[in-house]
Structure formats: C-alpha cells, structure tokens
C-alpha cells in the first residue's frame, strides 16, 4: 500500500526458457523412470508381508530411502551452523563488528 503511494513498483524479470536438447530430454525421461522404479520398489516392499521379512529387501529399501534423503538440497546445513554459533556461551565465541565467530566451527 505504501509502495503504491510512493510510486514504487516491482516487475519480476521474465526468464527465458531454453529448449532442451534431445540428450537432456532423454536424461530427464531416464531420471523420471528411475524415480518411478524406486518408488514402485518401496511401495511393493511396504505392501508385501514376505518382503518385509526379507533382510535383503529391507536393506534395499533402506538404501533407497537414504538416497532420497541425500539428494535433497542441504540448505539447512549452513543455517544450523550459524544458529549453533549464536547459541554458544560468549567465552567460546569472538564478536567482531557484530559478527560472531566460533573458533571450533571456523576451523572446519
């Protein structure tokens, strides 16, 4: 509201989408087929009692879940480290111009 009164407006830039090459389309199709196959294996494991008793099947599904978790972006990692720095007691941190450094974390 105040932006309108001040004559301030924002127009998001229009992103140009490039046409995917044949190889990129083929890779996307293969990736989607792999994701569907992994999900089918997980669903089959969860719906079949005999597979739930099979150690190898349980290990496979466990690895598939691990793979799914690990391919997700790790965006929270940095914020967790920064939050950890702010939680530490003052004697374990150094404050330079309002930025808190933790010698243990900074040495990693």
Buried (B, 14 or more C-beta within 10 A) or exposed (E): EEEEEEEEEEEEEEEEEEEEEEEEEEEEEEEEEEEEEBEEBBEEBEEEEEBEEEEEBEEBBEEBEEEEEEEEEEEEEEEEEEEEBEEBEEEEBEEEEEEBEBEEBEEE
